[in-house]
């Protein structure tokens, strides 16, 4: 597919053999995309260039927005009204210096069929109108009075049918297009409930008609009550432990203070006795020296 797309997109046809080869590759591409239906723009660009290059008269510059190639004027199918339409053959893909009108008409007929098959293949695309509007313009140019007189009747009938078909398909595609809008959902009424009053209401009793839900609510309430009771007991235990620890600490501090004071008193009394003994000894020595 990449090689085919490269040839169709970049090859500038210079003779009828190039157009025949491109027509064959376009047919292969449409066969490959029969199931996947992937859009290949090179096919339509090549088909439109071929129709414009082989048309008896050159279309105006405003026909389509596809990239157009300049082709030799000798490729135009002029004076081919008496030529019979035939299918393309393998020999038509061989390069030759001659440009027979039979080959020109055969290529125009084949490319018209390719455009018809491409419209059927990509009819479900969202951009069908934008894509095939330029195809319709080129087909209208072939059906114009300036070109009809040079083409055989069989080819004219095919292009006229293709024009009618494209106009119908574009109209259907336009009808199927709808602007974006919100979903139209049916409005739902707000649910209303008649309140139920209990004359002998008991706050400890569950009035839920669903037994499982009532049992679950009861278990939740009991769990909450037990949890609060456990938390209360834990707080009481924590306060009791704090009071006991404080009492033990105070008792230890009092015992330490009493022991400290006793030791200080013993040391002070011992120092007092030693001081008195020192004073007596000092006075005795002084008296002995005075004698």
Backbone as a ProteinNet text record, in pm:
[ID]
protein_1_A
[PRIMARY]
XXXXXXXXXXXXXXXXXXXXXXXXXXXXXXXXXXXXXXXXXXXXXXXXXXXXXXXXXXXXXXXXXXXXXXXXXXXXXXXXXXXXXXXXXXXXXXXXXXXXXXXXXXXXXXXXXXXXXXXXXXXXXXXXXXXXXXXXXXXXXXXXXXXXXXXXXXXXXXXXXXXXXXXXXXXXXXXXXXXXXXXXXXXXXXXXXXXXXXXXXXXXXXXXXXXXXXXXXXXXXXXXXXXXXXXXXXXXXXXXXXXXXXXXXXXXXXXXXXXXXXXXXXXXXXXXXXXXXXXXXXXXXXXXXXX
[TERTIARY]
82.4	0	86.3	198	283.6	344.1	385.9	444.6	339	218	110.6	75.3	62.1	27.7	138.3	263.9	374.1	370.6	340.8	334.4	218.4	99.8	-17	-3.4	67.3	76.9	190.1	301	419	447.9	391	416.6	336.3	404.9	338.7	327.3	207.2	193.3	232.5	310.1	354.5	297	245.3	184.8	69.6	4.6	-112	-75.1	47.7	89	92.3	138.9	140.1	-1.7	-95.9	-235.3	-292.7	-255.4	-304.6	-248.8	-119.8	-59.6	-126.7	-148.1	-214.3	-356.2	-426.1	-562	-559.9	-463.9	-452.6	-421.3	-329.5	-295.7	-414.3	-493.5	-612.2	-713.5	-728.5	-819.8	-770.9	-639.3	-583.6	-609.7	-593.7	-615.3	-759.5	-854.7	-995.5	-1027.4	-963.1	-984.3	-926.5	-809.6	-749	-834.6	-899.1	-977	-1125.5	-1159.3	-1300.1	-1362.4	-1283.5	-1334.9	-1303.5	-1178.2	-1139.3	-1198.3	-1213.3	-1270.5	-1190.6	-1059.2	-975.2	-963.9	-972.1	-968.6	-825.2	-805.4	-674.1	-687	-642	-663.5	-589.1	-479	-403.5	-485.8	-579.9	-662	-748.7	-819.4	-905.8	-824.4	-710.8	-628.4	-581	-538.2	-492.3	-608.6	-724.2	-839.8	-884	-887.2	-928.7	-827	-698.6	-596.4	-608	-638	-652	-773	-885.7	-1004.7	-981.1	-911.7	-884	-783	-685.4	-581.7	-635.5	-729.3	-780.6	-911.6	-968	-1092.6	-1069.8	-1168.9	-1149.7	-1112.7	-1165.9	-1131	-1079.6	-991.9	-933	-1035	-1052.6	-1146.7	-1090.7	-1178.7	-1135.8	-1048.4	-977.1	-883.5	-955	-1082	-1154.2	-1222	-1197.2	-1260.7	-1182.1	-1239.6	-1175.9	-1060.2	-1020.1	-907.1	-792.6	-788.5	-683.2	-561.7	-442.3	-322.2	-323.7	-325.6	-333.7	-195.3	-175.8	-50.2	-71.9	31.2	26.1	60.3	-35.5	-16.3	-9.7	54	60.6	-78.2	-95.3	-225.5	-259.2	-158	-183.7	-259.4	-269.9	-339.8	-490.9	-541.6	-685	-760.3	-875.2	-957	-1048.3	-994.5	-1072.4	-1110	-1232.3	-1278.4	-1290	-1329.1	-1339.2	-1483.7	-1575.4	-1717.1	-1754	-1677	-1707.7	-1625.3	-1547.8	-1461.4	-1542.7	-1519.5	-1588.4	-1513.9	-1589.5	-1531.8	-1486.3	-1363.9	-1309.9	-1244.5	-1204.6	-1136	-986.2	-920.3	-775.4	-710	-597.5	-521.7	-380.8	-307.6	-170.8	-81.5	-105.9	-22.9	-40.6	-151.6	-173.1	-79.9	-18	74.1	215.8	238.8	370.8	381.1	493.7	512.4	524	459.4	460.3	453.2	502.8	500.8	363.9	282.2	150.6	48.4	-58.7	-167.6	-299.7	-335.1	-458.9	-581.3	-684.5	-806.4	-877.7	-862.6	-926.7	-873.7	-742.3	-683	-727.4	-739.5	-785.7	-927.1	-1014.8	-1152.4	-1156.6	-1072.2	-1069.2	-1024.3	-924.4	-877.3	-984.9	-1051.6	-1159.4	-1271.6	-1306.5	-1412.6	-1371	-1245.4	-1197.8	-1191.2	-1142.7	-1132.4	-1271.5	-1368.8	-1506.5	-1559.5	-1529.3	-1569.5	-1497.4	-1370.4	-1296.3	-1361.3	-1401.6	-1468.5	-1600.5	-1673	-1799.2	-1774.3	-1674.1	-1643.1	-1592.2	-1514.4	-1465	-1580.2	-1680.5	-1797	-1871.7	-1884.8	-1951.2	-1868.9	-1736	-1649.7	-1649.2	-1644.6	-1629.3	-1756.4	-1870.8	-1997.2	-2031.4	-1976.6	-2008.8	-1918.1	-1823.7	-1732.6	-1805.1	-1763.6	-1826.7	-1796.5	-1682.5	-1643.1	-1672.3	-1777	-1808.5	-1840.4	-1913.8	-1953.6	-1830.8	-1741.8	-1622.4	-1529	-1527.1	-1434.8	-1482.9	-1610.8	-1660.8	-1729.6	-1731.9	-1787	-1698.5	-1565.9	-1476.2	-1485.2	-1514	-1536.8	-1660.5	-1764.1	-1886.4	-1860.9	-1777.4	-1746.8	-1674.6	-1580.7	-1508	-1601.3	-1690.4	-1785.5	-1881.2	-1922	-2007	-1933.6	-1803.8	-1725.9	-1724.4	-1712.7	-1715.4	-1852.6	-1958.1	-2093	-2132.5	-2042.3	-2072.9	-2076	-2134.7	-2152.2	-2019.1	-1918.7	-1788.7	-1718.9	-1747.8	-1682.2	-1769	-1900.3	-1988.2	-1974.3	-1950.9	-1944.1	-1822	-1721.6	-1599.5	-1598.8	-1695.7	-1694.1	-1798.7	-1774.5	-1873.6	-1996.9	-2104.9	-2233.3	-2228.4	-2159	-2151.9	-2082.4	-1975.8	-1905	-1989.1	-2063.9	-2150.7	-2259.4	-2316.5	-2419.2	-2361.8	-2239.7	-2178.3	-2153.4	-2100.5	-2072.5	-2201.6	-2307.3	-2434.9	-2492.5	-2486.8	-2535.3	-2451.1	-2320.3	-2233.1	-2264.7	-2295.4	-2330.5	-2459	-2559.5	-2686.2	-2664.6	-2582.7	-2556.4	-2484	-2382.8	-2309	-2398.4	-2483.2	-2574	-2669.1	-2719.3	-2809.9	-2736.6	-2615.5	-2539.2	-2500.3	-2466.4	-2431.5	-2553.4	-2669.4	-2791.6	-2823.5	-2807.7	-2832.6	-2731.8	-2605.2	-2503.4	-2531.8	-2583.6	-2618.4	-2735.4	-2832.2	-2947	-2904.8	-2810.5	-2766.8	-2685.3	-2634.7	-2559.5	-2655.8	-2626.9	-2708.8	-2617.9	-2659.5	-2574.5	-2565.5	-2458.2	-2439.9	-2545.6	-2602.5	-2704.1	-2702.6	-2767.4	-2773.9	-2871	-2855.6	-2946.7	-3086	-3184.4	-3322.5	-3375.7	-3351.9	-3401.9	-3541.8	-3621.9	-3755.1	-3743.7	-3808.8	-3798.5	-3860.5	-3789	-3835.2	-3893.2	-4005.5	-4068.8	-3992.8	-3995.1	-3929.3	-4012	-3945.4	-4016.3	-4070.3	-4194.2	-4257.2	-4295.5	-4278.2	-4310.7	-4407.1	-4512.3	-4606.5	-4544.3	-4525.4	-4460.4	-4546.5	-4480.5	-4548.2	-4519.3	-4623.6	-4610.6	-4641	-4557	-4576.9	-4620.9	-4741.4	-4791.5	-4713.3	-4674.3	-4596.6	-4451.6	-4389.2	-4252.4	-4154.1	-4065.3	-3961.3	-3826.6	-3743.2	-3615.1	-3520.5	-3541.6	-3453.9	-3501.3	-3612.9	-3668.1	-3648.9	-3621.5	-3600.9	-3730.6	-3773.8	-3897.8	-3873.2	-3753.3	-3721.4	-3789.2	-3865.7	-3931.2	-3832.2	-3714.4	-3612.3	-3544.3	-3564.8	-3513.9	-3361.2	-3301	-3154.5	-3094.4	-3151.8	-3100.8	-3124.7	-3238.9	-3266.8	-3168.2	-3139.7	-3042.4	-2904	-2869	-2738.8	-2729.8	-2838	-2837.9	-2828.6	-2895.3	-2889.5	-2748.6	-2684.1	-2546.8	-2451.6	-2472.3	-2387.7	-2404.4	-2529.4	-2553.9	-2490.3	-2503.3	-2440.7	-2288.6	-2234.8	-2089.6	-2043.2	-2120	-2084.1	-2090.5	-2195.2	-2207.9	-2094.7	-2062.7	-1953.5	-1819.8	-1803.3	-1677.4	-1663.5	-1772.3	-1767.1	-1739.6	-1802.8	-1776.8	-1632.2	-1576.6	-1436.7	-1343.6	-1372.6	-1289.8	-1298.7	-1418.7	-1435.3	-1355.3	-1359.2	-1282.5	-1132.3	-1090.3	-947.5	-903.1	-988.8	-954	-947.4	-1041.6	-1036.9	-909.4	-872.7	-749.5	-627.7	-627.5	-513.6	-503.8	-617.9	-616	-570.6	-618.1	-577.2	-426.7	-373	-229.7	-150.9	-202.4	-132.4	-131.5	-246.6	-251.3	-158.2	-154.9	-67.8	79.2	112.7	252.2	290.7	198.1	226.3	241.2	155.2	165.2	297.6	337.5	464.6	580.9	573.8	682	690.7	574.4	575.5	633.4	596.8	650.1	801.3	851.1	995.4	1064.6	1002.4	1063	1066	958.8	955.5	1061.2	1077.3	1178.5	1318.8	1339.4	1470	1497.8	1396.8	1414.2	1443.3	1373.5	1396.8	1537.5	1582.5	1716.5	1822.2	1797	1892.6	1906.4	1792.8	1797.9	1868.4	1845	1910.5	2061.3	2105.6	2249.6	2311.7	2241.1	2294.2	2304.4	2203.4	2206.3	2320.5	2343.6	2453.4	2588.2	2602.8	2730.1	2751.1	2645.3	2659.1	2691.5	2626.9	2657	2800.1	2848.1	2985.5	3084.4	3054.9	3143.4	3142.7	3028.5	3022.2	3106.8	3103	3183.5	3331.8	3370.3	3511.3	3557.3	3469.4	3507	3524.3	3438.5	3450.7	3577.4	3608.1	3730.7	3853.5	3849.1	3962.6	3978.9	3869.8	3878.9	3933.1	3889.1	3940	4089.6	4130.4	4272.8	4354.7	4303.6	4374.5	4387.7	4280	4284.3	4379.6	4383.2	4473.2	4618.3	4654.3	4793.2	4831.2	4736.1	4766.1	4793.4	4718.5	4740.3	4874.6	4909.8	5037.4	5155.9	5147.2	5257.5	5268.3	5158.9	5162.4	5220.3	5232.3	5286.2	5435.5
-120.5	0	126.2	122	240.3	269	163.3	182.2	234	177.9	222	368	403	541.5	637.7	593.5	680.7	704.2	599.1	614.9	706.1	680	759.8	905.2	929	1064.6	1146.2	1080.2	1154.6	1142.2	1042.8	1025.2	1126	1200	1293.9	1225.2	1182.4	1108.8	1195.7	1134.9	1204.6	1142.9	1020.5	956.5	868.9	803.4	721.4	598.7	547.5	429.9	461.4	581.6	619.8	624.7	675.1	678.6	537.7	448.7	310.9	239.5	260.3	198.3	251.4	382.7	439.7	389	366.3	311.7	170.6	90.6	-45.9	-44.2	42.8	51.4	103.2	191.7	241.2	129.1	42.9	-71.3	-164.8	-189.1	-273.2	-212.1	-81.6	-15	-30.1	-12	-26.4	-170.5	-266.8	-406	-433.1	-374.9	-393.9	-331.6	-219.8	-147.8	-183.6	-295.9	-334.1	-362.2	-419.9	-452.1	-341.8	-297.3	-195.5	-59	-28.7	99.2	219.3	204.3	319.4	413.3	540.2	639.4	658.9	648.2	667.8	787.4	904.6	1024.3	1019.3	942.3	937.6	879.7	790.7	730.1	836	915	1018	1127.5	1164.6	1267.5	1221.9	1096	1045.4	1034.9	987.8	974.6	1110.8	1210.4	1343.9	1403.9	1384	1433.5	1365.6	1235.6	1163.2	1213.1	1233.2	1283.6	1423.1	1507.3	1643	1641.6	1548.7	1544.5	1489.1	1392	1328.7	1389.4	1485.1	1548.7	1622.2	1623.2	1692.1	1838.7	1905.7	2045.8	2059.1	2153.3	2172.6	2236.4	2181.6	2242.3	2372.2	2449.1	2575.7	2550.6	2653.5	2638.6	2617.3	2655.8	2643.6	2510.6	2413.3	2281.6	2199.4	2178.5	2094.1	2162.7	2102.5	2154.3	2054.5	1960.1	1859.6	1915.2	1861.9	1909.1	1861.5	1954.7	1921.2	1923.9	1830.3	1821.1	1872.6	1930.9	1977.4	1861	1823	1711	1762.9	1688.8	1731.2	1740.7	1836.8	1855.6	1741.6	1664.9	1553.9	1439.2	1438.8	1330.4	1350.1	1464.4	1490.4	1409.8	1356.9	1270.8	1357.2	1409.1	1492.4	1410.8	1431.9	1363.2	1213.5	1167.3	1023.2	979.4	1049.3	1016	884.2	842	718.7	599.9	620.4	513.9	423	293.6	197.8	186.3	169.2	159.9	16.7	0.9	-131.3	-127.6	-245.1	-255.7	-237.5	-196.2	-182.4	-319.8	-332	-455.9	-434.1	-544.7	-534.2	-456.3	-470.6	-400.4	-249.4	-203.9	-59.2	4.7	-77.1	-23.8	-7.5	-46.4	-31.6	105.4	170.6	305.1	300.8	398.1	407.1	553.6	581.8	720.5	761.2	665.1	695.6	713.5	787.3	810.5	781.2	654.4	620.3	665.7	712.6	757.2	642.9	518.1	405.5	390.2	409.6	397.4	512.3	631.9	745.8	721.4	673.3	646.9	533.2	430.8	318.8	365.4	454.6	505.7	591.3	677.2	758.6	670.8	566.7	476.4	403.7	358.1	286.1	378.1	500.4	594.2	634.3	642.5	670.3	556.7	433.2	319.4	320.4	362.2	371.8	475.2	588.8	691.7	639.4	562.6	504	406.1	319.3	222	291.3	398.1	471.6	535.7	586	644.6	539	418.4	311.2	267.9	266.8	220.3	317.8	446.8	547.3	629.2	571.1	644.7	668.1	586.6	601	699.9	759.5	853.9	984.1	1045.3	1170.7	1285.9	1281	1388.5	1350.2	1271.2	1227.8	1347	1443.5	1558.6	1638.1	1667.7	1745.3	1667.9	1535.4	1455	1440.4	1410.5	1378.4	1496.4	1612.2	1729.3	1768.8	1753.5	1785	1679.1	1553.7	1450.6	1485.8	1532.3	1571.4	1688.1	1782.5	1896.1	1850.5	1757.5	1708.3	1628.7	1547.8	1470.8	1565.4	1672.2	1770.8	1835.4	1855.1	1910.7	1813.7	1682.4	1584.9	1579.3	1606.5	1604	1737.4	1834.4	1963.6	1950.4	2049.3	2044.8	2044.6	2111.8	2119.1	1984.4	1895.8	1764.5	1653.2	1665.8	1557.5	1527.1	1629.1	1607	1526.5	1515.5	1442.3	1300.5	1264	1134.7	1041.6	909.5	813.7	808.9	759	758.9	670.4	557.5	467.9	535.9	608.7	679.9	795.4	861.5	970.6	917.9	803.5	745.1	710.4	658.6	621.3	744.7	850.5	971.4	1038.7	1032.7	1090.3	1012.8	880.5	799.8	824.2	840.1	866.7	1002.3	1100.9	1232.6	1226.2	1157	1144	1068.2	963.9	884	966.1	1042.7	1124.1	1231.5	1293.2	1394.9	1333.6	1213.4	1147.4	1107.8	1054.4	1012.7	1132.7	1243.6	1362.6	1419.5	1409.4	1457	1369.7	1238	1146.9	1170.7	1193.1	1220.1	1350	1450.4	1576.2	1561.2	1475.5	1453.6	1380.2	1286	1208.5	1291.4	1404.5	1491.3	1565.4	1561.3	1631.8	1711.4	1830.4	1908.6	1841.6	1870.7	1813.9	1869.3	1783.1	1825.1	1728.9	1770.7	1688.1	1571.9	1470.8	1357.1	1398.8	1347.5	1378.1	1265.6	1280.1	1181.3	1221.3	1121.6	1147.2	1200.7	1314	1369	1274.7	1254.2	1164.9	1247.1	1201.9	1270.7	1241.7	1338.5	1321	1225.2	1126.6	1028.7	1094.9	1065.6	1119.2	1003.7	1024	922.4	981.9	907.7	950.9	920.8	1021.7	995.7	906.1	819.1	725.9	767.3	788.4	832.1	714.8	699.4	596.5	664.7	631.6	694	647	520.6	467.3	450.7	562.3	556.1	528.9	435.6	400.9	423.8	515.3	542.2	423.5	328.4	211	99.3	118.9	15.6	54.8	-44.8	-21.1	-51.5	45.9	31.6	5.1	-30.8	-56.8	-186.6	-185.2	-310.2	-414.6	-372.5	-467.1	-526.7	-655.4	-718.1	-720.4	-751.5	-757.1	-620.3	-517.2	-382.6	-339.6	-380.2	-346.5	-416	-545.3	-616.8	-555.3	-513.8	-450.5	-318.5	-239	-113.6	-139.3	-244.6	-279	-318.8	-400.8	-441.8	-322.5	-231.2	-111.6	-28.1	-15.2	62.6	-3.6	-137.6	-208.4	-197.1	-208.1	-194.6	-55.7	46.1	182.1	199.4	141.7	153	79.3	-42.5	-117.6	-46.7	12.8	84.1	204.1	278.3	391.7	345	231.3	179.1	136.3	69.8	27.3	147.4	251.7	372.1	438.2	437	496	418.3	283.8	202.6	223.3	235.9	259.3	393.4	495.5	625.6	617.5	542.9	526.4	455.8	348.5	276.6	366.4	447.9	537.2	639.8	694.6	790.8	724.3	601.2	529.6	503.8	459.6	434	562.9	673.2	800.6	841.3	822.6	857.2	768.4	639.1	548.1	581.7	610.4	647.1	775.2	871.6	996.5	971.3	884.4	853.6	784.9	689.1	619.4	716.5	806.9	903.8	997.8	1041	1127.6	1055	926.6	849.4	835.9	807.6	796.7	929.6	1038.7	1170.3	1204.4	1171.1	1198.8	1116.8	989.2	905.8	958.7	1001	1055.9	1184.7	1270.5	1397	1372.2	1275.9	1244.3	1190	1102.3	1046.3	1153.7	1243.7	1351.5	1443.2	1478.4	1565.5	1496.8	1366.5	1293.4	1291.7	1267.8	1265.8	1403.2	1507.1	1642.4	1673.5	1631.3	1657.4	1582.3	1456.2	1379.3	1443.4	1489.4	1552.4	1680.8	1759.3	1884.6	1859.5	1758.8	1729.1	1678.9	1598.4	1548	1663.6	1754	1869.6	1956.4	1968.8	2048.9	1988.7	1856.5	1791	1808.6	1791.4	1806.4	1951	2045.6	2186.4	2217	2163	2185.8	2122	2001.7	1934.9	2014.1	2068.8	2150.1	2275.2	2339.4	2459.5	2426.2	2314.8	2276.3	2246.1	2175.6	2143.5	2270.5	2363.2	2488.8	2569	2573.1	2647.8	2581.6	2448.1	2377.7	2405.8	2406.5	2435	2579.7	2668	2807.4	2824.1	2755.2	2763.9	2702.9	2595.1	2531.5	2619.6	2700	2788.6	2905.8	2947	3061.5	3024.4	2905.9	2865.3	2881.3
0	0	0	71.8	75.6	-61.4	-131.2	-264.7	-361.8	-354.3	-443.7	-416.4	-287.8	-253.5	-295.8	-284.9	-327.6	-478.4	-555.1	-700.6	-739.6	-681.4	-718	-674.4	-564.4	-513.2	-571.9	-610.5	-654.7	-804.2	-870.1	-1012.7	-1093.7	-1180.4	-1271.6	-1407.8	-1448.7	-1575.6	-1694.9	-1786.1	-1906.9	-2033.7	-2023.7	-2140.5	-2093.6	-2189.1	-2156.5	-2074.7	-2090.9	-2013.9	-1864.5	-1828.6	-1687.4	-1630.3	-1709.2	-1663.2	-1652.1	-1742.9	-1735.9	-1613.1	-1584.8	-1465.9	-1338.9	-1333.1	-1216.2	-1198.9	-1310.5	-1302.1	-1244.2	-1288.8	-1236.2	-1086.3	-1044	-901.7	-819.4	-876.3	-805.3	-784.2	-886.7	-871.7	-761.9	-756.6	-650.3	-512.5	-501.6	-372.5	-325.9	-417	-378.4	-338.5	-404	-364.8	-225.9	-195.9	-64.3	46.5	16.9	117.5	113.3	53	41.3	176.9	268.3	401.7	502.7	505.5	604	571.8	442.6	396.9	447.3	454.1	490.2	370.6	399.3	291.9	243.9	112.6	49.9	-43.5	-4.6	-88	-220.6	-227.9	-353.3	-468	-437.5	-542.8	-610	-530.1	-588.3	-656.6	-597.5	-661.8	-799.9	-809.4	-939.1	-1037.4	-989.3	-1078.8	-1131.5	-1044.9	-1088.9	-1185.5	-1158.3	-1251	-1387.3	-1387.1	-1514.1	-1592.1	-1523	-1592.1	-1648.9	-1573	-1622	-1736.7	-1730	-1833.7	-1964.7	-1959.4	-2080.5	-2127.8	-2054.1	-2097	-2229.1	-2316.9	-2446	-2431.6	-2329.7	-2304.5	-2161.9	-2141.5	-2008.8	-1915	-1795.4	-1699.9	-1643.7	-1583.3	-1524.6	-1402.6	-1361.8	-1249.6	-1117.4	-1108.6	-982	-960.9	-1048.8	-1034.9	-933.7	-816.5	-715.3	-646	-533.9	-455.8	-450.7	-542.6	-546	-621.5	-594.7	-666.7	-811.8	-905.3	-1047.6	-1110.6	-1206.1	-1280.4	-1423	-1475.9	-1615.3	-1708	-1790.5	-1883.1	-2026	-2115.2	-2256.2	-2318.8	-2407.3	-2472.7	-2567.1	-2608.6	-2701.5	-2635.7	-2502.8	-2433.3	-2430.6	-2470.5	-2461.2	-2567	-2522.8	-2610.3	-2696.7	-2804.2	-2895.5	-3019.2	-3065.7	-3185.8	-3169.1	-3050.6	-3025.3	-3010.7	-3075.1	-3059.2	-3126.2	-3226.3	-3297.8	-3247.9	-3141.6	-3090.3	-2999.1	-3011.6	-2924.1	-2791	-2684.7	-2550.3	-2525.3	-2478	-2446.7	-2308.6	-2261.7	-2134.1	-2153.1	-2046.5	-2051	-2046.9	-2115	-2115.9	-2064.2	-2051	-2000.2	-2096.2	-2224.7	-2323.2	-2315.8	-2259	-2247.6	-2145.6	-2058.7	-1957.8	-2011.9	-2137.7	-2198.8	-2264	-2243.3	-2296.5	-2449	-2512	-2658.4	-2698	-2817.3	-2866.3	-2918.5	-2956.2	-3011.5	-2899.8	-2931.1	-2835.8	-2905	-2920	-2991.7	-2913.4	-2982.7	-2912.3	-2841.5	-2892.5	-2824	-2681.4	-2664.6	-2530.9	-2440.1	-2496	-2416.2	-2363.5	-2453.1	-2411.2	-2309.4	-2329.1	-2235	-2096.2	-2092.2	-1962.6	-1896.8	-1975	-1918.5	-1863.7	-1936.6	-1890.5	-1762.4	-1757.4	-1638.7	-1517.3	-1536.6	-1424	-1375.2	-1464.7	-1422.2	-1334.7	-1374.4	-1291.9	-1156.9	-1156.8	-1030.4	-938.2	-994.2	-913	-857.4	-939.4	-892.9	-778.5	-794.2	-688.6	-562.2	-578.3	-461.5	-384.8	-456.2	-388.3	-307.6	-363.4	-288.6	-167.6	-181.9	-73	43.7	14.8	120.4	141.7	109.7	126.6	273.2	363.3	506	578	509.1	573.2	606.2	716.6	757.3	663.7	594.9	502.6	358	336	198.8	109.6	161.3	78.8	36.4	132.7	99.2	6.5	18.6	-61.8	-205.6	-223.7	-357.7	-425.6	-362	-431.7	-549.8	-532.9	-644	-754.2	-716.4	-818.8	-900.7	-832.7	-902.9	-997.8	-957.5	-1045.2	-1171.8	-1156.8	-1274.7	-1365.9	-1307.9	-1388.6	-1461.7	-1394.6	-1462.2	-1579.5	-1563.6	-1675.1	-1793.2	-1765.6	-1875	-1941.7	-1864.2	-1920.5	-1983.5	-1977.7	-2039	-2191.8	-2256	-2401.9	-2474.9	-2418.4	-2485.3	-2489.8	-2394.5	-2391	-2448.5	-2439.5	-2482.1	-2630.5	-2709.1	-2854.4	-2895.9	-2809	-2843.1	-2786.1	-2704.6	-2636.5	-2695.8	-2691.8	-2743.5	-2654.3	-2709.7	-2638.1	-2513.7	-2518.6	-2402.8	-2285.2	-2312.3	-2205.3	-2152	-2242.6	-2197.2	-2103.5	-2138.2	-2051.2	-1913.5	-1911.8	-1783.8	-1697.4	-1755.1	-1676.7	-1630.1	-1712.6	-1669.3	-1551	-1558.2	-1445.9	-1320.7	-1339.9	-1225.1	-1162.5	-1246.1	-1192.9	-1111	-1164.1	-1090.3	-959.5	-964.7	-844.6	-738.8	-779.3	-682.7	-621.4	-702	-648.1	-545.9	-575.5	-481.3	-353.1	-365.4	-247.9	-161.8	-225	-147.5	-76.3	-139.4	-73.8	47.6	31.9	144.3	256.5	218.3	320.3	394	320.9	386.6	481.8	444.7	533.3	660.2	644	761	859	814.1	905.3	997.1	1124.5	1222.2	1314.1	1353	1445.1	1581	1651.5	1784.2	1879.7	1958.6	2054.5	2171.8	2278.1	2397.3	2376.2	2459.7	2452.1	2499.8	2430.8	2467	2556.1	2685.1	2779.5	2827.7	2853.8	2906.3	3048.4	3077.8	3214.1	3316.2	3425	3530.8	3645.6	3698.2	3810.8	3939.5	4030.4	4159.3	4244.4	4301.6	4383	4509.9	4541.1	4662.5	4753.6	4883.3	4982.4	5085.3	5119.5	5222.5	5358.5	5442.2	5571.7	5659.9	5734.6	5824.4	5968.3	6044.4	6182.9	6276	6379.2	6480.8	6610.4	6656.1	6778.7	6900.6	6901.4	7014.7	6970.3	6932.2	6880.1	6993.2	6969.7	7065.9	6998.1	7048.6	6981.5	6981.4	7073.4	7078.3	6986.4	6921.1	6835.2	6689.3	6605.2	6462.6	6387.8	6308.9	6233.4	6085	6051.2	5911.1	5867.2	5757.6	5713.6	5663.4	5623.4	5577.7	5700.7	5724.9	5845.4	5848.1	5735.3	5732.4	5760.3	5698.7	5722.2	5866.4	5924.4	6064.1	6157.6	6130.6	6213.2	6200.7	6078.1	6058.3	6134.2	6132.1	6206.9	6357	6403.3	6545.5	6586.5	6502.4	6532.7	6531.6	6437.6	6433.7	6559.8	6605.5	6726.7	6847.9	6859.4	6971.1	6965.4	6845.1	6831.2	6873.4	6836.8	6875.9	7027.2	7090.2	7235.5	7306.5	7258.9	7320	7300.9	7187	7161.7	7254.7	7273.3	7365.1	7508	7548.6	7683.4	7700.3	7598	7606.4	7614.3	7536.2	7541.2	7678.6	7738.1	7870.7	7975.1	7970.1	8064.1	8045.8	7919.4	7894.8	7951.9	7939.4	7997.4	8150	8212.6	8358.4	8401.7	8329.7	8363.6	8348.3	8244.1	8223.4	8336	8380	8490.8	8621.2	8645.7	8766.8	8767.7	8653.2	8645.3	8665	8612.9	8630.7	8778.3	8848.2	8990.6	9072.8	9045.1	9118.8	9096.1	8971.2	8943.4	9016.7	9024.1	9095	9245.1	9301.9	9445.4	9477.8	9395.5	9419	9408.1	9311.9	9295	9415.5	9466.6	9584.7	9706.2	9724.1	9837.5	9827.6	9708.7	9690.4	9718.5	9671.9	9694.8	9844.2	9917.6	10061.6	10136	10099.7	10165.1	10136.8	10012.3	9976.9	10054.3	10067.9	10139.5	10288	10347.1	10488.8	10509.9	10423.8	10435.3	10416.4	10322	10295.2	10417.8	10478.4	10596.1	10713.1	10730.7	10839.7	10821.2	10699.1	10673.5	10696	10653.1	10674.1	10823.7	10900.6	11045.5	11112.6	11074.3	11131.8	11100.7	10975.3	10937.7	11016.8	11032.4	11106.6	11254.3	11315.1	11457.3	11474.4	11379.9	11385.5	11371.9	11281.9	11265	11392.3	11458.7	11583.1	11694.1	11710.4	11813.8	11785.9	11663	11628.3	11650.5	11619.7	11640.6	11789.7	11874.3	12018.7	12073.4	12024.3	12070.6	12028.5	11909.2	11862.6	11947.7	11984.9	12067.5	12207	12263.6	12396	12391.5	12285.3	12272.4	12254	12182.9	12159	12289.2	12365.4	12493.1	12592.3	12593.2	12685	12650.9	12526.7	12486.9	12519.8	12507.7	12539	12688.9	12774	12918.3	12957.8	12887.5	12922.5	12885.4	12784.1	12748.1	12844.8	12900.5	12991.7	13128.3	13166.8	13296.8	13303.5
[MASK]
+++++++++++++++++++++++++++++++++++++++++++++++++++++++++++++++++++++++++++++++++++++++++++++++++++++++++++++++++++++++++++++++++++++++++++++++++++++++++++++++++++++++++++++++++++++++++++++++++++++++++++++++++++++++++++++++++++++++++++++++++++++++++++++++++++++++++++++++++++++++++++++++++++

